[in-house]
């Protein structure tokens, strides 16, 4: 598998995260702009962090504001350096969010995802009680919910959904 960064044993330091942020800033500039971010597990943690860093003016400032984030089986950053982000009131410029999480996820327990959701005012929650740590196979009702969420961001020229 691939990692965006390496966490210390106690999970309070994220080694090589600065390199990841620099790489992502470069990719956004070269291949963007992008309307939103999608992330699973560590990628979801990173998408959440990217939205926060952009909304607080700490990174990704040359890219237009993200309109949405889709997060699956993730938690907020546990790095000590990011704790002030979670202790302050959420920035007003955060993108809209939808968060999917499973009741059987041992890698990212429900209570960890709930902490992430608390930092995203108005986030839609999709709780999948039988799902574990994987990209979810959505029941029809939840797939419709995701489509409805994405419809908000559809451009008039887009016919993809």
Number of C-alpha atoms within 10 A of each C-alpha: 2 6 9 16 18 12 16 11 8 8 12 15 18 18 14 12 15 11 12 15 19 13 12 15 18 13 12 16 14 9 8 12 14 14 15 18 20 16 19 22 19 21 21 23 22 25 22 28 18 21 27 24 19 21 20 17 12 10 18 23 13 12 15 13 18 20 17 21 24 23 29 26 30 32 27 23 22 17 15 11 11 16 13 9 16 16 9 9 10 16 17 10 15 22 25 20 23 22 24 22 31 24 17 15 18 11 14 20 18 20 11 16 22 16 14 20 22 13 20 21 15 12 17 17 15 16 14 18 12 10 18 18 19 14 16 15 10 15 10 9 9 15 12 12 16 18 12 12 17 16 11 11 14 13 9 6 6 8 7 6 8
